Amino acid sequence: MTTRFSDFTYRRPDFSSFCLEFEVLVADFKAAKTASMQAEIVQKINTLRSTFTTQATLARIRYTQNTDDEFYSKEQEFFDETEPLYDQLINQYYEALINSPWQKELAQSLGEQLFTWARHLLQTFSPQVIDNLQAENKLISRYKKLLASAAITFDGKKCNLNQLAYYQQMPDRAVRQEAFWARAQFFQQHEEEFDEIFDRLVHLRTEIARRLGFAYFTPLGYLRRCRSDYNVQDVAKVRKHINRYCVPLTENIRRRQQRHLGLKAFKYYDESLFFPEGNPTPQGSPAEILQQGIRMYEELSPETSDFFAQLVEHQLLDVLSRKGKAPGGYCDYLPAFEVPFIFANFNGTAQDLDVLTHEAGHAFQLWLSRPQIPEYQFATMEAAEIPSMGMEFFTRPWMELFFHDQAELYRRQHLSEAFLFLPYGALVDHFQHEVYAQSNLTPRERRRLWRRLEKVYLPYRDYDGIEFYEEGGYWFQQGHIFEAPFYYIDYVLAQICVFELWQRMHSDREQAWQDYLAFCRAGGSLSFLNLLPLAQLSSPFGETAVKNSTEYVQQRLEL
């Protein structure tokens, strides 16, 4: 590949022509006389799919790069309307697959997981719900645009939400407090719109579920995530174990943080500051940080060296925060070009390095999974988060490149934040299970539910009278709740697995790396619990896994 991302050609697909070509291929598949003929047609179908998904992904990336861009705003609207129709075509293909008389032979070459995937996703779609799915897409786009619209006056500047986060970590407590208040005010000013968007999403998703024959949305939400080897009860057990083992240690972490900061009372706006002199920050400009990233990945392994150099050379990263850019970070894949793309918002904090390692871990997995069929390029997300979180820990020895003499402080902060996340991730998941089980809750009742659960999973949190948060509005800023229901527990499951992998890095780093590579190369070719043995990882659903992770982190943090 010689072109840069900015040179990638976007052209809106002629969807009518695409449909005709796709339907002909599906008909040919059904009429094929041998398994080998069907396998050849699957390759043609996948090539055709890549043309559509590449253009859809290009439009989505360029829209999030600038949500004020009229052209790509309209293109995103086009795909909001069109992608459910595309899903209808994929449904036809999956139906043909699972009805093939040569399913056994095809599974030998394509993998059994493809058929598991097809059977699951067939239950999530019907032509009856196309209008609902289109409406769901539009509401999600509206939520993203609302977040991106934040232009908060602070320190004489107009800040978006990512830029404001820089001030939320200031050693000056008054500045931190003011920044947190400013953030809360943005969400409070738009409270009715956030409530309306989410209320409509909950009712839409409930209606979709009922049209598809489910009593409520949660079983459908699990099928959308292609969870084939665990269920709601298994996830509830993980939350229970986290509450038993992790929550007490998080309280100890916060108490030590309070002592280090010399505070009589520990408030919400203190949680983001770990050291009284200020949190460690990466040194250098974004360009210099990327150059150090090249060196880090060059030294880490031959595989990562080529991978990251290609990302930088072809400008497959957009990391600068700016007006109109959607907040947050993600990694996506452009199948026609066989490259990943990293989207982020550098803000001058340690989060910039988390992006450089976490999203690069996703991109690395996609890079290694390029030969896989579309269903296997991404693993299901609890598995996909292991490469990303795993990369955060594999790269720890190189933090001096970015933080200089503050590297050890960064490593301590990173480990603390990784563990502190577990109860928060469980909280988000518990909240969603309650919301969809009680879909008729009013917006006010949902906020009260959040605040009640917050006190269970984050018992140390004190909002210091910030009314909007005291009334349960914090979750408005958690995009996964709006955009990808039931996704968030995937981070929790992955983090538990990565803590186990990290322990093995200390005993046999080379073997841990080889296991990590094997896991990444497999992509989504196996279900979550069947992928774990590739990296010699145990299931995170057992009580022992959570208990052992807690004890090891406690030991490393010397608590």
Secondary structure by P-SEA (a helix, b strand, c coil): cccccccccccccaaaaaaaaaaaaaaaaaacccaaaaaaaaaaaaaaaaaaaaaaaaaaaaaaaccccaaaaaaaaaaaacaaaaaaaaaaaaaaaaaccaaaaaaacccaaaaaaaaaaaaaccccaaaaaaaaaaaaaaaaaaaaccccccccccccccccccccccccaaaaaaaaaaaaaaaaaaaaaaaaaaaaaaaaaaaaaaaacccccaaaaaaaaccccccaaaaaaaaaaaaaccaaaaaaaaaaaaaaaccccccccccccccccccccccccaaaaaaaaaaaaaaacaaaaaaaaaaaaaccccccccccccccccccccccccbbbbbbbbcccaaaaaaacaaaaaaaaaaaacccccccccccccccaaaaaaaaaaaccccccccccaaaaaaaaaaaaaaaaaaaaaaaaaaaaaaaaaccccaaaaaaaaaaaaaaccccccccccccccccccccccccccccccccaaaaaaaaaaaaaaaaaaccaaaaaaaaaaaaaaccccccccccccccccccccaaaaaaaaaaaaaaacc
